[in-house]
Amino acid sequence: MKVVILGAGALGSILAGHLARAGEDVTLVARGERAAYLKERGITVTGLAEFNVPCAVMTDPSKITEADVLIVAVKTHQMDTAISGLAHARFSTVTTVQNGVQANDQLAEVFGAANTLGGVASFSGEVSPNGDVRFTVNAGFQLGELPEGSSDRVQDLCAMLQKSGINAEAVANIQTHQWSKFVVWVGATPVAVLTRQESYKFFSDSDSALICARVMREVAAIAGKRKIPLQESGPFPVKAVVNGSEEEGVAALQELGAVFEKNSPGHKMSALQDLEKGRRLEIDETLGYAVAEARKLGIPAPTLETCYSLLSGINRQL
């Protein structure tokens, strides 16, 4: 397959690096200093994998005319501008590793619903100050047809990713996977930003875990209204948090904290990484979207609204 990856942050670099190392035809769309660095030095991955590999880097997306697969790996607030730069190109399949649940509609509007797959990134990493990418979690990359089902193209894409070293899984219920991750991400992000702690620390603490659990339960109510069932998301105990009591939810998150401390003690939520680098937080399209949906559906979400207000104040200072 000919693959284009849009965005050279942590996830885009991890994907491009693994595919290039596996000998796949992959082009990474990057810009500015990041593009110059990658052209000169290649992609260096550390952590769960250790390698350096050259990769084709494109700074002008207008020169891309077609490919089999486009994987979008930009922040939510960069989405519309980024994909508009590739609207002229033809892709048989487009998907995303983006946080949030709005990308399906955004991709379908530009590239066509028939070409759009749902994607959920349950893997993570961080771009180090020296330009290397530290690969911290490889819990999976779920892909599926929308609104549901699998297909040969899903299976083929997953097989290519799996062969390259990215754990990938074809699923028939991609919206369940997307919303399950969304519940976790929206619950954990404000706690990570406000405490500025590694993930294992705030999950392990009873007070911060309680805030996380309350937000998760409020966002889960939105999925419930939409008749979208939830399930466990990678290592995250979604059902234990949203279906049991608050106390049971906190205990489940604290157990998760112990897992992170053992396996990924350096893991930080992507929003915390952005905060530490003085970058805009992708909260309007995630927490803000959840707040708007809760209000529209008449779902009380006091903890979510408070967290969104606090993070909005932080965002305005960045």
Secondary structure, 3 states (H helix, E strand, C coil): CEEEEECCCHHHHHHHHHHHHCCCEEEEECCHHHHHHHHHHCEEEEECCCEEECCEEECCHHHCCEEEEEEECCCHHHHHHHHHCCCCCEEEEEEECCCCCCHHHHHHHHHCHHHEEEEEEEEEEEECCCCCEEEEEEEEEEEEECCCCCCHHHHHHHHHHHHHCCCEEECCCHHHHHHHHHHHHHHHHHHHHHHCCCHHHHHHCHHHHHHHHHHHHHHHHHHHHCCCCCCCECCECHHHHHHCCHHHHHHHHHHHHHHHHHHCCCCCCHHHHHHHCCCCCCCHHHHHHHHHHHHHHCCCCHHHHHHHHHHHHHHHCC
